Amino acid sequence: PPTPSRIWDRRVASLAILLVFLTQVALAFQRDGRFDLF
């Protein structure tokens, strides 16, 4: 069975990937000028 630390690492990794993805999407939308996020 996976150790709690491994489960935590998986959660952190998935969260980091999601953050990078959302940042890329936000930057792409901002570059297109469709809406102002920042």
mmCIF entry with sequence, helices, sheets and N, C-alpha, C, O atoms, coordinates in Angstrom:
data_MODEL
# 
_entry.id   MODEL 
# 
_entity.id                         1 
_entity.type                       polymer 
_entity.pdbx_number_of_molecules   1 
# 
_entity_poly.entity_id                      1 
_entity_poly.type                           'polypeptide(L)' 
_entity_poly.nstd_linkage                   no 
_entity_poly.nstd_monomer                   no 
_entity_poly.pdbx_seq_one_letter_code       PPTPSRIWDRRVASLAILLVFLTQVALAFQRDGRFDLF 
_entity_poly.pdbx_seq_one_letter_code_can   PPTPSRIWDRRVASLAILLVFLTQVALAFQRDGRFDLF 
_entity_poly.pdbx_strand_id                 A 
# 
loop_
_entity_poly_seq.entity_id 
_entity_poly_seq.num 
_entity_poly_seq.mon_id 
_entity_poly_seq.hetero 
1 1  PRO n 
1 2  PRO n 
1 3  THR n 
1 4  PRO n 
1 5  SER n 
1 6  ARG n 
1 7  ILE n 
1 8  TRP n 
1 9  ASP n 
1 10 ARG n 
1 11 ARG n 
1 12 VAL n 
1 13 ALA n 
1 14 SER n 
1 15 LEU n 
1 16 ALA n 
1 17 ILE n 
1 18 LEU n 
1 19 LEU n 
1 20 VAL n 
1 21 PHE n 
1 22 LEU n 
1 23 THR n 
1 24 GLN n 
1 25 VAL n 
1 26 ALA n 
1 27 LEU n 
1 28 ALA n 
1 29 PHE n 
1 30 GLN n 
1 31 ARG n 
1 32 ASP n 
1 33 GLY n 
1 34 ARG n 
1 35 PHE n 
1 36 ASP n 
1 37 LEU n 
1 38 PHE n 
# 
_struct_asym.id          A 
_struct_asym.entity_id   1 
# 
_struct_conf.conf_type_id            HELX_P 
_struct_conf.id                      HELX_P1 
_struct_conf.pdbx_PDB_helix_id       AA1 
_struct_conf.beg_label_comp_id       PRO 
_struct_conf.beg_label_asym_id       A 
_struct_conf.beg_label_seq_id        4 
_struct_conf.pdbx_beg_PDB_ins_code   ? 
_struct_conf.end_label_comp_id       ASP 
_struct_conf.end_label_asym_id       A 
_struct_conf.end_label_seq_id        32 
_struct_conf.pdbx_end_PDB_ins_code   ? 
_struct_conf.beg_auth_comp_id        PRO 
_struct_conf.beg_auth_asym_id        A 
_struct_conf.beg_auth_seq_id         4 
_struct_conf.end_auth_comp_id        ASP 
_struct_conf.end_auth_asym_id        A 
_struct_conf.end_auth_seq_id         32 
_struct_conf.pdbx_PDB_helix_class    1 
_struct_conf.details                 ? 
_struct_conf.pdbx_PDB_helix_length   29 
# 
_struct_conf_type.id          HELX_P 
_struct_conf_type.criteria    ? 
_struct_conf_type.reference   ? 
# 
loop_
_atom_site.group_PDB 
_atom_site.id 
_atom_site.type_symbol 
_atom_site.label_atom_id 
_atom_site.label_alt_id 
_atom_site.label_comp_id 
_atom_site.label_asym_id 
_atom_site.label_entity_id 
_atom_site.label_seq_id 
_atom_site.pdbx_PDB_ins_code 
_atom_site.Cartn_x 
_atom_site.Cartn_y 
_atom_site.Cartn_z 
_atom_site.occupancy 
_atom_site.B_iso_or_equiv 
_atom_site.pdbx_formal_charge 
_atom_site.auth_seq_id 
_atom_site.auth_comp_id 
_atom_site.auth_asym_id 
_atom_site.auth_atom_id 
_atom_site.pdbx_PDB_model_num 
ATOM 1   N N  . PRO A 1 1  ? 0.831   -1.217 0.000   1.00 0.00 ? 1  PRO A N  1 
ATOM 2   C CA . PRO A 1 1  ? 0.000   0.000  0.000   1.00 0.00 ? 1  PRO A CA 1 
ATOM 3   C C  . PRO A 1 1  ? 0.860   1.259  0.000   1.00 0.00 ? 1  PRO A C  1 
ATOM 4   O O  . PRO A 1 1  ? 1.932   1.271  0.605   1.00 0.00 ? 1  PRO A O  1 
ATOM 5   N N  . PRO A 1 2  ? 0.415   2.297  -0.656  1.00 0.00 ? 2  PRO A N  1 
ATOM 6   C CA . PRO A 1 2  ? 1.201   3.540  -0.726  1.00 0.00 ? 2  PRO A CA 1 
ATOM 7   C C  . PRO A 1 2  ? 1.291   4.217  0.630   1.00 0.00 ? 2  PRO A C  1 
ATOM 8   O O  . PRO A 1 2  ? 0.342   4.210  1.414   1.00 0.00 ? 2  PRO A O  1 
ATOM 9   N N  . THR A 1 3  ? 2.428   4.790  0.883   1.00 0.00 ? 3  THR A N  1 
ATOM 10  C CA . THR A 1 3  ? 2.627   5.489  2.152   1.00 0.00 ? 3  THR A CA 1 
ATOM 11  C C  . THR A 1 3  ? 1.953   6.855  2.096   1.00 0.00 ? 3  THR A C  1 
ATOM 12  O O  . THR A 1 3  ? 1.748   7.389  1.006   1.00 0.00 ? 3  THR A O  1 
ATOM 13  N N  . PRO A 1 4  ? 1.604   7.431  3.240   1.00 0.00 ? 4  PRO A N  1 
ATOM 14  C CA . PRO A 1 4  ? 0.971   8.763  3.248   1.00 0.00 ? 4  PRO A CA 1 
ATOM 15  C C  . PRO A 1 4  ? 1.826   9.818  2.553   1.00 0.00 ? 4  PRO A C  1 
ATOM 16  O O  . PRO A 1 4  ? 1.298   10.714 1.895   1.00 0.00 ? 4  PRO A O  1 
ATOM 17  N N  . SER A 1 5  ? 3.141   9.711  2.699   1.00 0.00 ? 5  SER A N  1 
ATOM 18  C CA . SER A 1 5  ? 4.009   10.698 2.054   1.00 0.00 ? 5  SER A CA 1 
ATOM 19  C C  . SER A 1 5  ? 3.887   10.599 0.530   1.00 0.00 ? 5  SER A C  1 
ATOM 20  O O  . SER A 1 5  ? 3.913   11.609 -0.171  1.00 0.00 ? 5  SER A O  1 
ATOM 21  N N  . ARG A 1 6  ? 3.755   9.374  0.035   1.00 0.00 ? 6  ARG A N  1 
ATOM 22  C CA . ARG A 1 6  ? 3.618   9.204  -1.413  1.00 0.00 ? 6  ARG A CA 1 
ATOM 23  C C  . ARG A 1 6  ? 2.293   9.786  -1.888  1.00 0.00 ? 6  ARG A C  1 
ATOM 24  O O  . ARG A 1 6  ? 2.229   10.434 -2.932  1.00 0.00 ? 6  ARG A O  1 
ATOM 25  N N  . ILE A 1 7  ? 1.242   9.553  -1.117  1.00 0.00 ? 7  ILE A N  1 
ATOM 26  C CA . ILE A 1 7  ? -0.062  10.117 -1.472  1.00 0.00 ? 7  ILE A CA 1 
ATOM 27  C C  . ILE A 1 7  ? 0.023   11.642 -1.466  1.00 0.00 ? 7  ILE A C  1 
ATOM 28  O O  . ILE A 1 7  ? -0.525  12.305 -2.346  1.00 0.00 ? 7  ILE A O  1 
ATOM 29  N N  . TRP A 1 8  ? 0.715   12.192 -0.467  1.00 0.00 ? 8  TRP A N  1 
ATOM 30  C CA . TRP A 1 8  ? 0.870   13.646 -0.375  1.00 0.00 ? 8  TRP A CA 1 
ATOM 31  C C  . TRP A 1 8  ? 1.644   14.170 -1.571  1.00 0.00 ? 8  TRP A C  1 
ATOM 32  O O  . TRP A 1 8  ? 1.289   15.201 -2.142  1.00 0.00 ? 8  TRP A O  1 
ATOM 33  N N  . ASP A 1 9  ? 2.713   13.455 -1.955  1.00 0.00 ? 9  ASP A N  1 
ATOM 34  C CA . ASP A 1 9  ? 3.509   13.883 -3.112  1.00 0.00 ? 9  ASP A CA 1 
ATOM 35  C C  . ASP A 1 9  ? 2.655   13.881 -4.378  1.00 0.00 ? 9  ASP A C  1 
ATOM 36  O O  . ASP A 1 9  ? 2.769   14.772 -5.220  1.00 0.00 ? 9  ASP A O  1 
ATOM 37  N N  . ARG A 1 10 ? 1.796   12.863 -4.499  1.00 0.00 ? 10 ARG A N  1 
ATOM 38  C CA . ARG A 1 10 ? 0.951   12.793 -5.693  1.00 0.00 ? 10 ARG A CA 1 
ATOM 39  C C  . ARG A 1 10 ? -0.020  13.961 -5.724  1.00 0.00 ? 10 ARG A C  1 
ATOM 40  O O  . ARG A 1 10 ? -0.268  14.548 -6.778  1.00 0.00 ? 10 ARG A O  1 
ATOM 41  N N  . ARG A 1 11 ? -0.573  14.299 -4.550  1.00 0.00 ? 11 ARG A N  1 
ATOM 42  C CA . ARG A 1 11 ? -1.504  15.432 -4.498  1.00 0.00 ? 11 ARG A CA 1 
ATOM 43  C C  . ARG A 1 11 ? -0.789  16.729 -4.852  1.00 0.00 ? 11 ARG A C  1 
ATOM 44  O O  . ARG A 1 11 ? -1.320  17.550 -5.599  1.00 0.00 ? 11 ARG A O  1 
ATOM 45  N N  . VAL A 1 12 ? 0.403   16.913 -4.323  1.00 0.00 ? 12 VAL A N  1 
ATOM 46  C CA . VAL A 1 12 ? 1.165   18.136 -4.600  1.00 0.00 ? 12 VAL A CA 1 
ATOM 47  C C  . VAL A 1 12 ? 1.511   18.208 -6.085  1.00 0.00 ? 12 VAL A C  1 
ATOM 48  O O  . VAL A 1 12 ? 1.434   19.276 -6.693  1.00 0.00 ? 12 VAL A O  1 
ATOM 49  N N  . ALA A 1 13 ? 1.889   17.078 -6.664  1.00 0.00 ? 13 ALA A N  1 
ATOM 50  C CA . ALA A 1 13 ? 2.253   17.060 -8.083  1.00 0.00 ? 13 ALA A CA 1 
ATOM 51  C C  . ALA A 1 13 ? 1.047   17.415 -8.955  1.00 0.00 ? 13 ALA A C  1 
ATOM 52  O O  . ALA A 1 13 ? 1.153   18.218 -9.882  1.00 0.00 ? 13 ALA A O  1 
ATOM 53  N N  . SER A 1 14 ? -0.096  16.806 -8.647  1.00 0.00 ? 14 SER A N  1 
ATOM 54  C CA . SER A 1 14 ? -1.290  17.092 -9.446  1.00 0.00 ? 14 SER A CA 1 
ATOM 55  C C  . SER A 1 14 ? -1.718  18.541 -9.270  1.00 0.00 ? 14 SER A C  1 
ATOM 56  O O  . SER A 1 14 ? -2.172  19.181 -10.218 1.00 0.00 ? 14 SER A O  1 
ATOM 57  N N  . LEU A 1 15 ? -1.573  19.056 -8.048  1.00 0.00 ? 15 LEU A N  1 
ATOM 58  C CA . LEU A 1 15 ? -1.942  20.449 -7.802  1.00 0.00 ? 15 LEU A CA 1 
ATOM 59  C C  . LEU A 1 15 ? -1.011  21.391 -8.559  1.00 0.00 ? 15 LEU A C  1 
ATOM 60  O O  . LEU A 1 15 ? -1.457  22.398 -9.109  1.00 0.00 ? 15 LEU A O  1 
ATOM 61  N N  . ALA A 1 16 ? 0.281   21.065 -8.589  1.00 0.00 ? 16 ALA A N  1 
ATOM 62  C CA . ALA A 1 16 ? 1.238   21.905 -9.305  1.00 0.00 ? 16 ALA A CA 1 
ATOM 63  C C  . ALA A 1 16 ? 0.938   21.895 -10.806 1.00 0.00 ? 16 ALA A C  1 
ATOM 64  O O  . ALA A 1 16 ? 0.986   22.937 -11.459 1.00 0.00 ? 16 ALA A O  1 
ATOM 65  N N  . ILE A 1 17 ? 0.631   20.722 -11.345 1.00 0.00 ? 17 ILE A N  1 
ATOM 66  C CA . ILE A 1 17 ? 0.301   20.623 -12.770 1.00 0.00 ? 17 ILE A CA 1 
ATOM 67  C C  . ILE A 1 17 ? -0.946  21.437 -13.082 1.00 0.00 ? 17 ILE A C  1 
ATOM 68  O O  . ILE A 1 17 ? -1.016  22.124 -14.101 1.00 0.00 ? 17 ILE A O  1 
ATOM 69  N N  . LEU A 1 18 ? -1.938  21.351 -12.182 1.00 0.00 ? 18 LEU A N  1 
ATOM 70  C CA . LEU A 1 18 ? -3.170  22.109 -12.390 1.00 0.00 ? 18 LEU A CA 1 
ATOM 71  C C  . LEU A 1 18 ? -2.890  23.606 -12.338 1.00 0.00 ? 18 LEU A C  1 
ATOM 72  O O  . LEU A 1 18 ? -3.443  24.373 -13.128 1.00 0.00 ? 18 LEU A O  1 
ATOM 73  N N  . LEU A 1 19 ? -2.030  24.023 -11.408 1.00 0.00 ? 19 LEU A N  1 
ATOM 74  C CA . LEU A 1 19 ? -1.700  25.442 -11.289 1.00 0.00 ? 19 LEU A CA 1 
ATOM 75  C C  . LEU A 1 19 ? -1.002  25.937 -12.549 1.00 0.00 ? 19 LEU A C  1 
ATOM 76  O O  . LEU A 1 19 ? -1.320  27.012 -13.058 1.00 0.00 ? 19 LEU A O  1 
ATOM 77  N N  . VAL A 1 20 ? -0.055  25.159 -13.050 1.00 0.00 ? 20 VAL A N  1 
ATOM 78  C CA . VAL A 1 20 ? 0.661   25.552 -14.269 1.00 0.00 ? 20 VAL A CA 1 
ATOM 79  C C  . VAL A 1 20 ? -0.306  25.636 -15.446 1.00 0.00 ? 20 VAL A C  1 
ATOM 80  O O  . VAL A 1 20 ? -0.236  26.564 -16.252 1.00 0.00 ? 20 VAL A O  1 
ATOM 81  N N  . PHE A 1 21 ? -1.214  24.657 -15.540 1.00 0.00 ? 21 PHE A N  1 
ATOM 82  C CA . PHE A 1 21 ? -2.185  24.645 -16.634 1.00 0.00 ? 21 PHE A CA 1 
ATOM 83  C C  . PHE A 1 21 ? -3.084  25.873 -16.578 1.00 0.00 ? 21 PHE A C  1 
ATOM 84  O O  . PHE A 1 21 ? -3.318  26.531 -17.592 1.00 0.00 ? 21 PHE A O  1 
ATOM 85  N N  . LEU A 1 22 ? -3.589  26.175 -15.375 1.00 0.00 ? 22 LEU A N  1 
ATOM 86  C CA . LEU A 1 22 ? -4.472  27.330 -15.231 1.00 0.00 ? 22 LEU A CA 1 
ATOM 87  C C  . LEU A 1 22 ? -3.721  28.621 -15.530 1.00 0.00 ? 22 LEU A C  1 
ATOM 88  O O  . LEU A 1 22 ? -4.283  29.548 -16.114 1.00 0.00 ? 22 LEU A O  1 
ATOM 89  N N  . THR A 1 23 ? -2.455  28.686 -15.133 1.00 0.00 ? 23 THR A N  1 
ATOM 90  C CA . THR A 1 23 ? -1.663  29.886 -15.402 1.00 0.00 ? 23 THR A CA 1 
ATOM 91  C C  . THR A 1 23 ? -1.468  30.068 -16.903 1.00 0.00 ? 23 THR A C  1 
ATOM 92  O O  . THR A 1 23 ? -1.579  31.180 -17.419 1.00 0.00 ? 23 THR A O  1 
ATOM 93  N N  . GLN A 1 24 ? -1.176  28.973 -17.601 1.00 0.00 ? 24 GLN A N  1 
ATOM 94  C CA . GLN A 1 24 ? -0.994  29.054 -19.047 1.00 0.00 ? 24 GLN A CA 1 
ATOM 95  C C  . GLN A 1 24 ? -2.278  29.499 -19.739 1.00 0.00 ? 24 GLN A C  1 
ATOM 96  O O  . GLN A 1 24 ? -2.243  30.319 -20.657 1.00 0.00 ? 24 GLN A O  1 
ATOM 97  N N  . VAL A 1 25 ? -3.409  28.957 -19.297 1.00 0.00 ? 25 VAL A N  1 
ATOM 98  C CA . VAL A 1 25 ? -4.697  29.337 -19.887 1.00 0.00 ? 25 VAL A CA 1 
ATOM 99  C C  . VAL A 1 25 ? -4.982  30.810 -19.622 1.00 0.00 ? 25 VAL A C  1 
ATOM 100 O O  . VAL A 1 25 ? -5.432  31.532 -20.513 1.00 0.00 ? 25 VAL A O  1 
ATOM 101 N N  . ALA A 1 26 ? -4.719  31.254 -18.394 1.00 0.00 ? 26 ALA A N  1 
ATOM 102 C CA . ALA A 1 26 ? -4.977  32.650 -18.042 1.00 0.00 ? 26 ALA A CA 1 
ATOM 103 C C  . ALA A 1 26 ? -4.087  33.582 -18.863 1.00 0.00 ? 26 ALA A C  1 
ATOM 104 O O  . ALA A 1 26 ? -4.546  34.616 -19.348 1.00 0.00 ? 26 ALA A O  1 
ATOM 105 N N  . LEU A 1 27 ? -2.813  33.213 -19.017 1.00 0.00 ? 27 LEU A N  1 
ATOM 106 C CA . LEU A 1 27 ? -1.903  34.049 -19.798 1.00 0.00 ? 27 LEU A CA 1 
ATOM 107 C C  . LEU A 1 27 ? -2.322  34.076 -21.263 1.00 0.00 ? 27 LEU A C  1 
ATOM 108 O O  . LEU A 1 27 ? -2.232  35.116 -21.914 1.00 0.00 ? 27 LEU A O  1 
ATOM 109 N N  . ALA A 1 28 ? -2.777  32.949 -21.782 1.00 0.00 ? 28 ALA A N  1 
ATOM 110 C CA . ALA A 1 28 ? -3.214  32.905 -23.179 1.00 0.00 ? 28 ALA A CA 1 
ATOM 111 C C  . ALA A 1 28 ? -4.429  33.805 -23.383 1.00 0.00 ? 28 ALA A C  1 
ATOM 112 O O  . ALA A 1 28 ? -4.503  34.548 -24.361 1.00 0.00 ? 28 ALA A O  1 
ATOM 113 N N  . PHE A 1 29 ? -5.387  33.732 -22.444 1.00 0.00 ? 29 PHE A N  1 
ATOM 114 C CA . PHE A 1 29 ? -6.578  34.577 -22.564 1.00 0.00 ? 29 PHE A CA 1 
ATOM 115 C C  . PHE A 1 29 ? -6.198  36.046 -22.429 1.00 0.00 ? 29 PHE A C  1 
ATOM 116 O O  . PHE A 1 29 ? -6.727  36.898 -23.143 1.00 0.00 ? 29 PHE A O  1 
ATOM 117 N N  . GLN A 1 30 ? -5.273  36.342 -21.507 1.00 0.00 ? 30 GLN A N  1 
ATOM 118 C CA . GLN A 1 30 ? -4.868  37.732 -21.316 1.00 0.00 ? 30 GLN A CA 1 
ATOM 119 C C  . GLN A 1 30 ? -4.132  38.243 -22.554 1.00 0.00 ? 30 GLN A C  1 
ATOM 120 O O  . GLN A 1 30 ? -4.281  39.404 -22.936 1.00 0.00 ? 30 GLN A O  1 
ATOM 121 N N  . ARG A 1 31 ? -3.345  37.377 -23.174 1.00 0.00 ? 31 ARG A N  1 
ATOM 122 C CA . ARG A 1 31 ? -2.605  37.773 -24.367 1.00 0.00 ? 31 ARG A CA 1 
ATOM 123 C C  . ARG A 1 31 ? -3.573  38.059 -25.510 1.00 0.00 ? 31 ARG A C  1 
ATOM 124 O O  . ARG A 1 31 ? -3.340  38.960 -26.316 1.00 0.00 ? 31 ARG A O  1 
ATOM 125 N N  . ASP A 1 32 ? -4.656  37.294 -25.577 1.00 0.00 ? 32 ASP A N  1 
ATOM 126 C CA . ASP A 1 32 ? -5.651  37.518 -26.627 1.00 0.00 ? 32 ASP A CA 1 
ATOM 127 C C  . ASP A 1 32 ? -6.498  38.741 -26.333 1.00 0.00 ? 32 ASP A C  1 
ATOM 128 O O  . ASP A 1 32 ? -7.164  39.266 -27.225 1.00 0.00 ? 32 ASP A O  1 
ATOM 129 N N  . GLY A 1 33 ? -6.478  39.204 -25.078 1.00 0.00 ? 33 GLY A N  1 
ATOM 130 C CA . GLY A 1 33 ? -7.245  40.386 -24.720 1.00 0.00 ? 33 GLY A CA 1 
ATOM 131 C C  . GLY A 1 33 ? -8.731  40.121 -24.596 1.00 0.00 ? 33 GLY A C  1 
ATOM 132 O O  . GLY A 1 33 ? -9.532  41.046 -24.737 1.00 0.00 ? 33 GLY A O  1 
ATOM 133 N N  . ARG A 1 34 ? -9.124  38.879 -24.337 1.00 0.00 ? 34 ARG A N  1 
ATOM 134 C CA . ARG A 1 34 ? -10.546 38.569 -24.221 1.00 0.00 ? 34 ARG A CA 1 
ATOM 135 C C  . ARG A 1 34 ? -11.099 39.034 -22.880 1.00 0.00 ? 34 ARG A C  1 
ATOM 136 O O  . ARG A 1 34 ? -12.247 39.468 -22.791 1.00 0.00 ? 34 ARG A O  1 
ATOM 137 N N  . PHE A 1 35 ? -10.281 38.941 -21.843 1.00 0.00 ? 35 PHE A N  1 
ATOM 138 C CA . PHE A 1 35 ? -10.715 39.454 -20.546 1.00 0.00 ? 35 PHE A CA 1 
ATOM 139 C C  . PHE A 1 35 ? -9.497  39.788 -19.701 1.00 0.00 ? 35 PHE A C  1 
ATOM 140 O O  . PHE A 1 35 ? -8.415  39.240 -19.917 1.00 0.00 ? 35 PHE A O  1 
ATOM 141 N N  . ASP A 1 36 ? -9.671  40.677 -18.749 1.00 0.00 ? 36 ASP A N  1 
ATOM 142 C CA . ASP A 1 36 ? -8.574  41.079 -17.879 1.00 0.00 ? 36 ASP A CA 1 
ATOM 143 C C  . ASP A 1 36 ? -8.650  40.296 -16.582 1.00 0.00 ? 36 ASP A C  1 
ATOM 144 O O  . ASP A 1 36 ? -9.601  40.434 -15.812 1.00 0.00 ? 36 ASP A O  1 
ATOM 145 N N  . LEU A 1 37 ? -7.636  39.472 -16.349 1.00 0.00 ? 37 LEU A N  1 
ATOM 146 C CA . LEU A 1 37 ? -7.630  38.655 -15.136 1.00 0.00 ? 37 LEU A CA 1 
ATOM 147 C C  . LEU A 1 37 ? -6.849  39.346 -14.035 1.00 0.00 ? 37 LEU A C  1 
ATOM 148 O O  . LEU A 1 37 ? -7.217  39.288 -12.862 1.00 0.00 ? 37 LEU A O  1 
ATOM 149 N N  . PHE A 1 38 ? -5.753  40.010 -14.433 1.00 0.00 ? 38 PHE A N  1 
ATOM 150 C CA . PHE A 1 38 ? -4.914  40.657 -13.417 1.00 0.00 ? 38 PHE A CA 1 
ATOM 151 C C  . PHE A 1 38 ? -5.126  42.166 -13.476 1.00 0.00 ? 38 PHE A C  1 
ATOM 152 O O  . PHE A 1 38 ? -4.516  42.906 -12.705 1.00 0.00 ? 38 PHE A O  1 
# 
